[in-house]
Amino acid sequence: MTVPTEITDFNASELSERIHQRQVSCTEVMQAYLARIAQINPTYNAIVNLAPTDTLLAQARACDAELALGQSRGWLHGIPQAIKDTGHALGFPTTFGSTVLQAALPAKDSIMTERMKAAGAIVIGKTNMPELGLGSHTFNTLFGATPNAWDTAVSAGGSSGGAAVALAQRLLPVADGSDFMGSLRNPAGWNHIFGMRPSQGRVPFGPGADVWVDQLGTEGPMARSVRDLAHLLATQSGHDARQPLSINGKVDASGLQYTPNALRGLPGLRIGWLGDLNGHLAMEDGILDVCQEALQHMADHGTQVEAISLGFDPQALWDCWLVWRRALVGPKVAALLQIPGAKNQLKPEALWEHENSLKLSFMDFMQASQTRSVFYQHLLGLFGQYDVLALPVAQTWPFALQERWPQAIGARRMDTYHRWMECTIYATLAGLPAISLPAGFHPTQPWPMGIQLIGKPQGDLELLQIAAGYEAVRSDWLQRRPG
């Protein structure tokens, strides 16, 4: 296992312990991260709208002064954080990666930012993302592209690409992201880190324009260790009255077991391996192989892995997904189109979503909602036989940075800009928790790939415990880091 030699090598939990034990000061931590960002970020463009150095060092010194008085804000006390640019953080524009919103300063923090600050985090900037979060490829005309942490010639994934690369390149110790169509899972998988889409309502997302219907997107944690992932989810989770459908009670990660006791979670575990849904999902060569290799590591420690069929019409689910996505994205684009000149600045994928949303009827939406409901009930039947379901986190390896999206997978043309991410819609539609685990690497390129485990309703803690068991099995391999 790699022994940390620099402040930025420590994971967030380790760094927190050293700060609270007064082995390292918050000021030293801030200086170390700002130095690494100055060195690395010009290449990776992961962090945008970085705050002035003097301002951040003053905040770090204030955290040191509090510790000197025996006062701690929480486990993130004095730890630098950059918020994904979908979230509001006072003093920083919430641009969503769009030139239309480049000067949009929020009046208050988002719920998640409030909670991370309350735990002691110092917000240093924002992390880069695709414009409006559309497409799992982090590029926009406002800030430019964020390349993959392992190969700057290919995509970092998205939409939480900036956060994933910042973690992999040690520009942040832990990070937040959000997930609508795999936006936490895909970039985590493509950058060899952990990402978790929590249960619907687990992390209140907002405040937003709608608190009743717009529930498919959720914020969540990203980390280099399961311990950090669990701690950040515990910080982010819990009911908020501003989001009436949010789940009561915070995730209590204190009882989770890590190395070596985490291995106890693998014997007897039952995993249903969905693969490529019997050929329905176009899949590049090698992806299924690395995912099956990851599952084999678990099987070697007592997990039962069985290849299964979804047992539900995947085309009906895709049609359902298109309706839901257009219904939720369309109004957001419509609001931006009220801004003078916005139509000429917004990406074509956003305009396409808006135009298609105008064709939807209420009957279309209700029928799609009923399909989603039947699918959820169907999955409950599968969870009577299996503890988790497994799929790849993406259907392609990281593609060339200059491409907008994969036009084809093998001989199969992609009919939309997001069809190559179809494998991520199932957890989203069912409102289920899903965690992305590093699975393996391309046989000839330095490109990572992840596998997603989908858990039972509100089974977030169980997923984290399974991930901890997996981490224990592959501990040394998971320590690999990009050059």
PEKA-V922957 format. One record per residue. N is the residue number from 1. RES is the residue in one letter. SS is DSSP state (H for helix, E for strand, C for the rest). PSI is psi in radians with two decimals (* if undefined). OMEGA is omega in degrees with one decimal (* if undefined). Layout:
n:N res:RES ss:SS psi:PSI omega:OMEGA
n:N res:RES ss:SS psi:PSI omega:OMEGA
This chain:
n:1 res:M ss:C psi:2.42 omega:179.9
n:2 res:T ss:C psi:2.29 omega:178.4
n:3 res:V ss:C psi:2.15 omega:-179.4
n:4 res:P ss:C psi:2.35 omega:178.5
n:5 res:T ss:C psi:-0.28 omega:179.5
n:6 res:E ss:C psi:2.73 omega:178.0
n:7 res:I ss:H psi:-0.70 omega:-176.8
n:8 res:T ss:H psi:-0.12 omega:176.5
n:9 res:D ss:H psi:-0.39 omega:-176.6
n:10 res:F ss:C psi:2.47 omega:169.5
n:11 res:N ss:C psi:2.92 omega:-172.6
n:12 res:A ss:H psi:-0.75 omega:-178.6
n:13 res:S ss:H psi:-0.72 omega:177.9
n:14 res:E ss:H psi:-0.74 omega:-180.0
n:15 res:L ss:H psi:-0.72 omega:178.3
n:16 res:S ss:H psi:-0.76 omega:179.6
n:17 res:E ss:H psi:-0.73 omega:-178.7
n:18 res:R ss:H psi:-0.62 omega:175.8
n:19 res:I ss:H psi:-0.81 omega:-176.6
n:20 res:H ss:H psi:-0.40 omega:175.0
n:21 res:Q ss:C psi:0.05 omega:178.5
n:22 res:R ss:C psi:0.50 omega:175.6
n:23 res:Q ss:C psi:-0.39 omega:177.4
n:24 res:V ss:C psi:2.51 omega:-178.1
n:25 res:S ss:C psi:2.75 omega:175.9
n:26 res:C ss:H psi:-0.60 omega:178.4
n:27 res:T ss:H psi:-0.74 omega:177.9
n:28 res:E ss:H psi:-0.68 omega:178.1
n:29 res:V ss:H psi:-0.82 omega:179.9
n:30 res:M ss:H psi:-0.76 omega:179.6
n:31 res:Q ss:H psi:-0.73 omega:-178.9
n:32 res:A ss:H psi:-0.77 omega:-179.1
n:33 res:Y ss:H psi:-0.70 omega:179.1
n:34 res:L ss:H psi:-0.61 omega:177.6
n:35 res:A ss:H psi:-0.74 omega:179.9
n:36 res:R ss:H psi:-0.69 omega:177.1
n:37 res:I ss:H psi:-0.75 omega:178.8
n:38 res:A ss:H psi:-0.58 omega:-178.5
n:39 res:Q ss:H psi:-0.75 omega:-168.4
n:40 res:I ss:H psi:-0.65 omega:-171.0
n:41 res:N ss:H psi:-0.55 omega:176.4
n:42 res:P ss:H psi:-0.49 omega:177.6
n:43 res:T ss:H psi:-0.69 omega:-170.6
n:44 res:Y ss:H psi:-0.33 omega:174.3
n:45 res:N ss:C psi:0.71 omega:-177.4
n:46 res:A ss:C psi:-0.64 omega:-178.7
n:47 res:I ss:E psi:2.27 omega:-178.4
n:48 res:V ss:E psi:2.81 omega:179.7
n:49 res:N ss:C psi:0.85 omega:178.8
n:50 res:L ss:C psi:2.37 omega:-179.8
n:51 res:A ss:C psi:2.79 omega:178.5
n:52 res:P ss:C psi:2.49 omega:-178.6
n:53 res:T ss:H psi:-0.78 omega:-178.0
n:54 res:D ss:H psi:-0.72 omega:179.6
n:55 res:T ss:H psi:-0.77 omega:-177.1
n:56 res:L ss:H psi:-0.69 omega:178.6
n:57 res:L ss:H psi:-0.61 omega:176.7
n:58 res:A ss:H psi:-0.70 omega:177.5
n:59 res:Q ss:H psi:-0.66 omega:178.5
n:60 res:A ss:H psi:-0.73 omega:178.2
n:61 res:R ss:H psi:-0.63 omega:176.9
n:62 res:A ss:H psi:-0.67 omega:176.9
n:63 res:C ss:H psi:-0.67 omega:176.9
n:64 res:D ss:H psi:-0.72 omega:180.0
n:65 res:A ss:H psi:-0.66 omega:177.8
n:66 res:E ss:H psi:-0.75 omega:178.9
n:67 res:L ss:H psi:-0.62 omega:179.0
n:68 res:A ss:H psi:-0.43 omega:177.7
n:69 res:L ss:C psi:0.10 omega:-179.7
n:70 res:G ss:C psi:0.34 omega:-177.1
n:71 res:Q ss:C psi:2.26 omega:175.6
n:72 res:S ss:C psi:2.38 omega:178.0
n:73 res:R ss:C psi:-0.44 omega:-177.3
n:74 res:G ss:C psi:-3.00 omega:-173.2
n:75 res:W ss:C psi:-0.38 omega:177.9
n:76 res:L ss:C psi:0.31 omega:-175.1
n:77 res:H ss:C psi:2.01 omega:175.8
n:78 res:G ss:C psi:0.13 omega:-176.6
n:79 res:I ss:C psi:2.23 omega:-178.4
n:80 res:P ss:E psi:2.43 omega:176.8
n:81 res:Q ss:E psi:2.50 omega:170.7
n:82 res:A ss:E psi:2.23 omega:-174.7
n:83 res:I ss:E psi:2.35 omega:175.5
n:84 res:K ss:E psi:2.47 omega:-169.4
n:85 res:D ss:C psi:0.18 omega:166.6
n:86 res:T ss:C psi:-0.31 omega:-175.4
n:87 res:G ss:C psi:2.57 omega:178.5
n:88 res:H ss:C psi:2.37 omega:172.0
n:89 res:A ss:E psi:2.11 omega:-176.2
n:90 res:L ss:C psi:2.34 omega:178.9
n:91 res:G ss:C psi:-0.15 omega:179.8
n:92 res:F ss:E psi:2.36 omega:175.5
n:93 res:P ss:E psi:2.51 omega:170.6
n:94 res:T ss:C psi:1.62 omega:-169.8
n:95 res:T ss:C psi:-0.35 omega:-171.6
n:96 res:F ss:C psi:0.44 omega:179.6
n:97 res:G ss:C psi:0.40 omega:-175.2
n:98 res:S ss:C psi:2.38 omega:175.8
n:99 res:T ss:H psi:-0.44 omega:179.5
n:100 res:V ss:H psi:-0.50 omega:-174.5
n:101 res:L ss:H psi:0.32 omega:-171.8
n:102 res:Q ss:C psi:-0.36 omega:179.6
n:103 res:A ss:C psi:0.31 omega:-174.3
n:104 res:A ss:C psi:1.57 omega:179.4
n:105 res:L ss:E psi:2.26 omega:-179.2
n:106 res:P ss:C psi:2.71 omega:177.7
n:107 res:A ss:C psi:-0.29 omega:-179.5
n:108 res:K ss:C psi:2.88 omega:175.3
n:109 res:D ss:C psi:2.68 omega:168.9
n:110 res:S ss:C psi:2.88 omega:-177.9
n:111 res:I ss:H psi:-0.80 omega:-178.1
n:112 res:M ss:H psi:-0.73 omega:178.6
n:113 res:T ss:H psi:-0.74 omega:176.1
n:114 res:E ss:H psi:-0.81 omega:-175.1
n:115 res:R ss:H psi:-0.67 omega:179.1
n:116 res:M ss:H psi:-0.66 omega:175.2
n:117 res:K ss:H psi:-0.70 omega:179.5
n:118 res:A ss:H psi:-0.50 omega:177.0
n:119 res:A ss:C psi:-0.01 omega:173.6
n:120 res:G ss:C psi:-0.05 omega:-176.7
n:121 res:A ss:C psi:2.53 omega:171.8
n:122 res:I ss:E psi:2.05 omega:-179.3
n:123 res:V ss:E psi:2.10 omega:-176.8
n:124 res:I ss:E psi:-0.29 omega:-177.5
n:125 res:G ss:E psi:-2.75 omega:179.6
n:126 res:K ss:E psi:2.83 omega:174.8
n:127 res:T ss:E psi:2.53 omega:-172.8
n:128 res:N ss:C psi:2.74 omega:-175.4
n:129 res:M ss:C psi:2.89 omega:172.0
n:130 res:P ss:C psi:2.71 omega:178.3
n:131 res:E ss:H psi:2.16 omega:180.0
n:132 res:L ss:H psi:0.24 omega:179.8
n:133 res:G ss:H psi:0.25 omega:-175.9
n:134 res:L ss:C psi:2.10 omega:-179.7
n:135 res:G ss:C psi:2.40 omega:-177.8
n:136 res:S ss:C psi:0.95 omega:-179.9
n:137 res:H ss:C psi:2.03 omega:-170.5
n:138 res:T ss:C psi:1.63 omega:172.4
n:139 res:F ss:C psi:2.65 omega:175.0
n:140 res:N ss:C psi:2.87 omega:-178.4
n:141 res:T ss:C psi:-0.23 omega:-179.1
n:142 res:L ss:C psi:-0.86 omega:-175.9
n:143 res:F ss:C psi:-0.34 omega:-175.3
n:144 res:G ss:C psi:-2.90 omega:-174.2
n:145 res:A ss:C psi:2.67 omega:170.7
n:146 res:T ss:C psi:1.96 omega:179.9
n:147 res:P ss:E psi:2.91 omega:179.9
n:148 res:N ss:C psi:2.49 omega:-178.9
n:149 res:A ss:C psi:-0.38 omega:-175.6
n:150 res:W ss:C psi:-0.28 omega:-179.0
n:151 res:D ss:C psi:1.92 omega:-174.6
n:152 res:T ss:C psi:-0.07 omega:178.7
n:153 res:A ss:C psi:-0.15 omega:-174.4
n:154 res:V ss:E psi:2.97 omega:-174.6
n:155 res:S ss:E psi:2.59 omega:173.1
n:156 res:A ss:C psi:-0.11 omega:-170.3
n:157 res:G ss:C psi:-2.98 omega:-178.9
n:158 res:G ss:C psi:3.07 omega:11.5
n:159 res:S ss:C psi:-0.10 omega:179.2
n:160 res:S ss:C psi:0.72 omega:-176.2
n:161 res:G ss:H psi:-0.72 omega:179.0
n:162 res:G ss:H psi:-0.73 omega:179.2
n:163 res:A ss:H psi:-0.76 omega:-178.2
n:164 res:A ss:H psi:-0.77 omega:-179.0
n:165 res:V ss:H psi:-0.68 omega:177.5
n:166 res:A ss:H psi:-0.66 omega:177.5
n:167 res:L ss:H psi:-0.87 omega:-176.4
n:168 res:A ss:H psi:-0.60 omega:-179.4
n:169 res:Q ss:C psi:0.18 omega:175.5
n:170 res:R ss:C psi:0.62 omega:171.6
n:171 res:L ss:C psi:-0.30 omega:175.3
n:172 res:L ss:C psi:2.61 omega:176.6
n:173 res:P ss:C psi:-0.44 omega:178.5
n:174 res:V ss:C psi:2.80 omega:-174.3
n:175 res:A ss:E psi:2.74 omega:172.7
n:176 res:D ss:E psi:2.74 omega:173.5
n:177 res:G ss:E psi:-3.03 omega:173.4
n:178 res:S ss:E psi:2.75 omega:-171.9
n:179 res:D ss:E psi:2.07 omega:172.6
n:180 res:F ss:C psi:-0.91 omega:177.4
n:181 res:M ss:C psi:1.01 omega:177.8
n:182 res:G ss:C psi:0.29 omega:-172.4
n:183 res:S ss:C psi:-0.28 omega:168.4
n:184 res:L ss:C psi:-0.64 omega:-171.5
n:185 res:R ss:H psi:-0.79 omega:-176.9
n:186 res:N ss:H psi:-0.92 omega:-179.9
n:187 res:P ss:H psi:-0.52 omega:174.2
n:188 res:A ss:H psi:-0.83 omega:-180.0
n:189 res:G ss:H psi:-0.64 omega:-177.2
n:190 res:W ss:H psi:-0.08 omega:-179.7
n:191 res:N ss:H psi:0.19 omega:171.9
n:192 res:H ss:C psi:0.79 omega:174.4
n:193 res:I ss:C psi:-3.12 omega:177.4
n:194 res:F ss:E psi:2.45 omega:173.7
n:195 res:G ss:E psi:2.48 omega:-176.0
n:196 res:M ss:E psi:2.18 omega:168.5
n:197 res:R ss:E psi:1.92 omega:-178.5
n:198 res:P ss:C psi:2.97 omega:173.3
n:199 res:S ss:C psi:2.59 omega:176.7
n:200 res:Q ss:C psi:2.18 omega:179.6
n:201 res:G ss:C psi:-0.14 omega:-177.9
n:202 res:R ss:C psi:-0.76 omega:178.3
n:203 res:V ss:E psi:1.89 omega:-177.8
n:204 res:P ss:C psi:2.18 omega:-175.0
n:205 res:F ss:C psi:1.84 omega:179.2
n:206 res:G ss:C psi:-2.75 omega:3.4
n:207 res:P ss:C psi:2.66 omega:179.6
n:208 res:G ss:C psi:3.13 omega:-178.0
n:209 res:A ss:C psi:-0.48 omega:-179.9
n:210 res:D ss:C psi:2.34 omega:-178.9
n:211 res:V ss:C psi:0.06 omega:-175.0
n:212 res:W ss:C psi:-0.81 omega:-173.3
n:213 res:V ss:C psi:-0.65 omega:-172.9
n:214 res:D ss:C psi:1.37 omega:-173.5
n:215 res:Q ss:C psi:0.05 omega:-175.8
n:216 res:L ss:C psi:-0.55 omega:177.5
n:217 res:G ss:C psi:2.54 omega:176.9
n:218 res:T ss:E psi:2.56 omega:171.5
n:219 res:E ss:E psi:2.86 omega:-178.5
n:220 res:G ss:E psi:-3.10 omega:-174.4
n:221 res:P ss:E psi:2.68 omega:170.1
n:222 res:M ss:E psi:2.52 omega:-175.0
n:223 res:A ss:E psi:2.93 omega:175.3
n:224 res:R ss:C psi:-0.12 omega:177.3
n:225 res:S ss:C psi:2.70 omega:179.1
n:226 res:V ss:H psi:-0.60 omega:177.8
n:227 res:R ss:H psi:-0.82 omega:178.0
n:228 res:D ss:H psi:-0.70 omega:-179.7
n:229 res:L ss:H psi:-0.79 omega:-179.3
n:230 res:A ss:H psi:-0.74 omega:179.9
n:231 res:H ss:H psi:-0.73 omega:-179.1
n:232 res:L ss:H psi:-0.66 omega:176.5
n:233 res:L ss:H psi:-0.69 omega:178.0
n:234 res:A ss:H psi:-0.65 omega:178.9
n:235 res:T ss:H psi:-0.70 omega:-174.7
n:236 res:Q ss:H psi:-0.43 omega:-167.6
n:237 res:S ss:C psi:2.93 omega:175.7
n:238 res:G ss:E psi:2.61 omega:-177.2
n:239 res:H ss:C psi:2.52 omega:171.1
n:240 res:D ss:E psi:2.26 omega:-175.3
n:241 res:A ss:C psi:-0.40 omega:178.2
n:242 res:R ss:C psi:-0.29 omega:174.9
n:243 res:Q ss:E psi:1.53 omega:-169.6
n:244 res:P ss:C psi:-0.35 omega:179.7
n:245 res:L ss:C psi:0.07 omega:178.0
n:246 res:S ss:C psi:2.70 omega:-172.5
n:247 res:I ss:C psi:2.36 omega:175.8
n:248 res:N ss:C psi:2.50 omega:176.0
n:249 res:G ss:C psi:2.38 omega:176.6
n:250 res:K ss:C psi:2.68 omega:173.2
n:251 res:V ss:C psi:2.15 omega:178.2
n:252 res:D ss:C psi:1.77 omega:-176.8
n:253 res:A ss:H psi:0.06 omega:-174.2
n:254 res:S ss:H psi:-0.47 omega:-177.6
n:255 res:G ss:H psi:-0.05 omega:-179.6
n:256 res:L ss:C psi:2.48 omega:178.6
n:257 res:Q ss:C psi:2.41 omega:177.0
n:258 res:Y ss:C psi:-2.98 omega:-177.5
n:259 res:T ss:C psi:2.37 omega:-4.3
n:260 res:P ss:C psi:-0.15 omega:-175.0
n:261 res:N ss:H psi:-0.29 omega:-178.8
n:262 res:A ss:H psi:-0.43 omega:-178.8
n:263 res:L ss:H psi:-0.34 omega:179.9
n:264 res:R ss:H psi:-0.34 omega:-178.2
n:265 res:G ss:H psi:-0.13 omega:-175.8
n:266 res:L ss:C psi:-0.72 omega:179.7
n:267 res:P ss:C psi:2.26 omega:178.7
n:268 res:G ss:C psi:-0.17 omega:177.6
n:269 res:L ss:C psi:2.40 omega:-178.4
n:270 res:R ss:E psi:2.04 omega:-179.3
n:271 res:I ss:E psi:2.22 omega:172.3
n:272 res:G ss:E psi:1.95 omega:-176.6
n:273 res:W ss:E psi:1.96 omega:-177.0
n:274 res:L ss:C psi:-0.34 omega:176.2
n:275 res:G ss:C psi:-2.15 omega:179.5
n:276 res:D ss:C psi:0.43 omega:-179.3
n:277 res:L ss:C psi:0.89 omega:177.6
n:278 res:N ss:C psi:0.70 omega:176.0
n:279 res:G ss:C psi:-0.10 omega:179.4
n:280 res:H ss:C psi:-0.70 omega:-178.5
n:281 res:L ss:C psi:2.09 omega:172.0
n:282 res:A ss:C psi:2.36 omega:-173.2
n:283 res:M ss:C psi:2.23 omega:177.1
n:284 res:E ss:C psi:2.65 omega:-178.0
n:285 res:D ss:C psi:2.43 omega:174.0
n:286 res:G ss:C psi:-0.37 omega:-176.4
n:287 res:I ss:H psi:-0.84 omega:179.0
n:288 res:L ss:H psi:-0.60 omega:-178.6
n:289 res:D ss:H psi:-0.81 omega:-177.1
n:290 res:V ss:H psi:-0.57 omega:177.1
n:291 res:C ss:H psi:-0.71 omega:178.1
n:292 res:Q ss:H psi:-0.55 omega:175.5
n:293 res:E ss:H psi:-0.72 omega:177.7
n:294 res:A ss:H psi:-0.76 omega:178.2
n:295 res:L ss:H psi:-0.57 omega:-179.8
n:296 res:Q ss:H psi:-0.62 omega:176.8
n:297 res:H ss:H psi:-0.64 omega:177.7
n:298 res:M ss:H psi:-0.69 omega:179.0
n:299 res:A ss:H psi:-0.60 omega:179.3
n:300 res:D ss:C psi:-0.25 omega:179.1
n:301 res:H ss:C psi:0.49 omega:169.3
n:302 res:G ss:C psi:-0.01 omega:178.8
n:303 res:T ss:C psi:2.43 omega:176.0
n:304 res:Q ss:E psi:2.06 omega:-179.7
n:305 res:V ss:E psi:2.20 omega:-178.2
n:306 res:E ss:E psi:2.22 omega:174.3
n:307 res:A ss:E psi:2.21 omega:-175.5
n:308 res:I ss:C psi:2.91 omega:173.1
n:309 res:S ss:C psi:2.62 omega:177.9
n:310 res:L ss:C psi:-0.64 omega:178.4
n:311 res:G ss:C psi:0.35 omega:179.9
n:312 res:F ss:C psi:2.52 omega:-176.9
n:313 res:D ss:C psi:1.90 omega:-177.1
n:314 res:P ss:H psi:-0.49 omega:178.1
n:315 res:Q ss:H psi:-0.64 omega:175.6
n:316 res:A ss:H psi:-0.64 omega:178.5
n:317 res:L ss:H psi:-0.67 omega:177.6
n:318 res:W ss:H psi:-0.75 omega:177.7
n:319 res:D ss:H psi:-0.72 omega:176.1
n:320 res:C ss:H psi:-0.77 omega:-179.4
n:321 res:W ss:H psi:-0.77 omega:-179.1
n:322 res:L ss:H psi:-0.70 omega:179.4
n:323 res:V ss:H psi:-0.86 omega:-178.7
n:324 res:W ss:H psi:-0.78 omega:-177.4
n:325 res:R ss:H psi:-0.80 omega:179.6
n:326 res:R ss:H psi:-0.68 omega:-178.8
n:327 res:A ss:H psi:-0.59 omega:-177.2
n:328 res:L ss:H psi:-0.61 omega:-179.1
n:329 res:V ss:H psi:-0.67 omega:-174.9
n:330 res:G ss:H psi:-0.88 omega:-179.1
n:331 res:P ss:H psi:-0.56 omega:178.6
n:332 res:K ss:H psi:-0.71 omega:176.5
n:333 res:V ss:H psi:-0.69 omega:179.3
n:334 res:A ss:H psi:-0.69 omega:178.9
n:335 res:A ss:H psi:-0.66 omega:179.1
n:336 res:L ss:H psi:-0.54 omega:-179.3
n:337 res:L ss:C psi:-0.20 omega:175.3
n:338 res:Q ss:C psi:-0.25 omega:179.3
n:339 res:I ss:C psi:2.24 omega:-178.6
n:340 res:P ss:C psi:2.28 omega:177.7
n:341 res:G ss:C psi:-0.02 omega:-174.6
n:342 res:A ss:H psi:-0.66 omega:-175.7
n:343 res:K ss:H psi:-0.59 omega:-179.2
n:344 res:N ss:H psi:-0.17 omega:-178.4
n:345 res:Q ss:C psi:-0.48 omega:-175.8
n:346 res:L ss:C psi:2.57 omega:-178.7
n:347 res:K ss:C psi:2.62 omega:-177.0
n:348 res:P ss:H psi:-0.53 omega:178.3
n:349 res:E ss:H psi:-0.62 omega:177.7
n:350 res:A ss:H psi:-0.74 omega:178.7
n:351 res:L ss:H psi:-0.63 omega:178.5
n:352 res:W ss:H psi:-0.76 omega:177.7
n:353 res:E ss:H psi:-0.75 omega:-179.1
n:354 res:H ss:H psi:-0.82 omega:-178.9
n:355 res:E ss:H psi:-0.71 omega:179.4
n:356 res:N ss:H psi:-0.52 omega:178.5
n:357 res:S ss:H psi:-0.52 omega:-179.4
n:358 res:L ss:C psi:-0.32 omega:-178.8
n:359 res:K ss:C psi:-0.15 omega:-175.6
n:360 res:L ss:C psi:2.47 omega:171.0
n:361 res:S ss:C psi:2.89 omega:175.9
n:362 res:F ss:H psi:-0.60 omega:177.7
n:363 res:M ss:H psi:-0.71 omega:176.6
n:364 res:D ss:H psi:-0.81 omega:-176.4
n:365 res:F ss:H psi:-0.75 omega:-179.7
n:366 res:M ss:H psi:-0.66 omega:177.3
n:367 res:Q ss:H psi:-0.69 omega:177.1
n:368 res:A ss:H psi:-0.63 omega:178.0
n:369 res:S ss:H psi:-0.64 omega:177.9
n:370 res:Q ss:H psi:-0.68 omega:175.4
n:371 res:T ss:H psi:-0.78 omega:178.2
n:372 res:R ss:H psi:-0.70 omega:-179.6
n:373 res:S ss:H psi:-0.76 omega:178.9
n:374 res:V ss:H psi:-0.68 omega:179.3
n:375 res:F ss:H psi:-0.73 omega:178.0
n:376 res:Y ss:H psi:-0.81 omega:178.9
n:377 res:Q ss:H psi:-0.65 omega:177.9
n:378 res:H ss:H psi:-0.75 omega:-179.4
n:379 res:L ss:H psi:-0.58 omega:175.9
n:380 res:L ss:H psi:-0.63 omega:176.4
n:381 res:G ss:H psi:-0.73 omega:178.1
n:382 res:L ss:H psi:-0.64 omega:-179.3
n:383 res:F ss:C psi:-0.14 omega:169.3
n:384 res:G ss:C psi:-0.32 omega:-179.0
n:385 res:Q ss:C psi:-0.48 omega:-174.7
n:386 res:Y ss:C psi:2.58 omega:179.2
n:387 res:D ss:C psi:-0.66 omega:177.5
n:388 res:V ss:E psi:2.77 omega:174.1
n:389 res:L ss:E psi:2.54 omega:-174.5
n:390 res:A ss:E psi:2.46 omega:177.5
n:391 res:L ss:E psi:2.77 omega:167.7
n:392 res:P ss:E psi:2.77 omega:177.3
n:393 res:V ss:C psi:-0.23 omega:178.3
n:394 res:A ss:C psi:2.82 omega:-177.9
n:395 res:Q ss:C psi:-0.06 omega:175.2
n:396 res:T ss:C psi:2.77 omega:167.1
n:397 res:W ss:C psi:2.85 omega:176.1
n:398 res:P ss:C psi:2.28 omega:-174.9
n:399 res:F ss:C psi:3.03 omega:-174.2
n:400 res:A ss:E psi:2.40 omega:-174.4
n:401 res:L ss:C psi:-0.57 omega:-175.9
n:402 res:Q ss:C psi:-0.16 omega:176.6
n:403 res:E ss:C psi:2.56 omega:175.1
n:404 res:R ss:C psi:-0.74 omega:178.2
n:405 res:W ss:C psi:2.75 omega:-178.7
n:406 res:P ss:C psi:2.15 omega:179.2
n:407 res:Q ss:C psi:-0.41 omega:-178.7
n:408 res:A ss:E psi:2.67 omega:169.2
n:409 res:I ss:E psi:1.91 omega:-172.3
n:410 res:G ss:C psi:-2.23 omega:-179.4
n:411 res:A ss:C psi:-0.01 omega:-174.7
n:412 res:R ss:E psi:2.11 omega:178.9
n:413 res:R ss:E psi:2.49 omega:174.7
n:414 res:M ss:C psi:2.13 omega:-172.8
n:415 res:D ss:C psi:-0.10 omega:173.5
n:416 res:T ss:C psi:2.92 omega:-179.4
n:417 res:Y ss:C psi:-0.18 omega:-178.6
n:418 res:H ss:C psi:0.18 omega:-177.3
n:419 res:R ss:H psi:-0.49 omega:-178.5
n:420 res:W ss:H psi:-0.09 omega:176.7
n:421 res:M ss:H psi:0.36 omega:-177.8
n:422 res:E ss:H psi:-0.51 omega:-177.4
n:423 res:C ss:H psi:-0.23 omega:-177.2
n:424 res:T ss:H psi:-0.11 omega:-170.6
n:425 res:I ss:H psi:-0.33 omega:-169.1
n:426 res:Y ss:H psi:-0.79 omega:176.1
n:427 res:A ss:H psi:-0.69 omega:-178.8
n:428 res:T ss:H psi:-0.88 omega:-178.1
n:429 res:L ss:H psi:-0.60 omega:-177.8
n:430 res:A ss:H psi:-0.08 omega:-179.9
n:431 res:G ss:C psi:0.46 omega:-174.0
n:432 res:L ss:C psi:2.68 omega:175.6
n:433 res:P ss:C psi:2.55 omega:178.0
n:434 res:A ss:E psi:2.41 omega:-178.1
n:435 res:I ss:E psi:2.40 omega:178.2
n:436 res:S ss:E psi:2.11 omega:178.7
n:437 res:L ss:E psi:2.42 omega:171.8
n:438 res:P ss:E psi:2.25 omega:-174.6
n:439 res:A ss:E psi:-0.74 omega:-176.2
n:440 res:G ss:E psi:-2.95 omega:-177.4
n:441 res:F ss:E psi:2.73 omega:175.1
n:442 res:H ss:C psi:2.51 omega:-175.5
n:443 res:P ss:C psi:-0.45 omega:-177.1
n:444 res:T ss:C psi:-0.13 omega:-178.6
n:445 res:Q ss:C psi:2.83 omega:-178.5
n:446 res:P ss:C psi:0.61 omega:-172.4
n:447 res:W ss:C psi:2.16 omega:177.3
n:448 res:P ss:E psi:2.84 omega:173.4
n:449 res:M ss:E psi:2.60 omega:179.9
n:450 res:G ss:E psi:2.85 omega:173.1
n:451 res:I ss:E psi:2.42 omega:179.1
n:452 res:Q ss:E psi:2.37 omega:172.5
n:453 res:L ss:E psi:2.17 omega:-179.9
n:454 res:I ss:E psi:2.20 omega:-175.1
n:455 res:G ss:C psi:3.03 omega:178.5
n:456 res:K ss:C psi:2.87 omega:178.5
n:457 res:P ss:C psi:2.19 omega:-179.4
n:458 res:Q ss:C psi:0.51 omega:180.0
n:459 res:G ss:C psi:0.68 omega:-176.0
n:460 res:D ss:H psi:-0.82 omega:-178.2
n:461 res:L ss:H psi:-0.69 omega:178.6
n:462 res:E ss:H psi:-0.72 omega:177.5
n:463 res:L ss:H psi:-0.74 omega:179.3
n:464 res:L ss:H psi:-0.66 omega:178.7
n:465 res:Q ss:H psi:-0.68 omega:176.3
n:466 res:I ss:H psi:-0.75 omega:178.9
n:467 res:A ss:H psi:-0.65 omega:177.6
n:468 res:A ss:H psi:-0.66 omega:175.4
n:469 res:G ss:H psi:-0.75 omega:177.3
n:470 res:Y ss:H psi:-0.74 omega:179.4
n:471 res:E ss:H psi:-0.70 omega:179.0
n:472 res:A ss:H psi:-0.64 omega:-179.5
n:473 res:V ss:H psi:-0.65 omega:-173.1
n:474 res:R ss:C psi:0.59 omega:-171.1
n:475 res:S ss:H psi:-0.95 omega:-176.5
n:476 res:D ss:H psi:-0.74 omega:-179.6
n:477 res:W ss:H psi:-0.67 omega:-179.4
n:478 res:L ss:H psi:-0.31 omega:178.8
n:479 res:Q ss:C psi:-0.12 omega:178.6
n:480 res:R ss:C psi:2.47 omega:-179.7
n:481 res:R ss:C psi:2.70 omega:-178.5
n:482 res:P ss:C psi:2.68 omega:-180.0
n:483 res:G ss:C psi:* omega:*
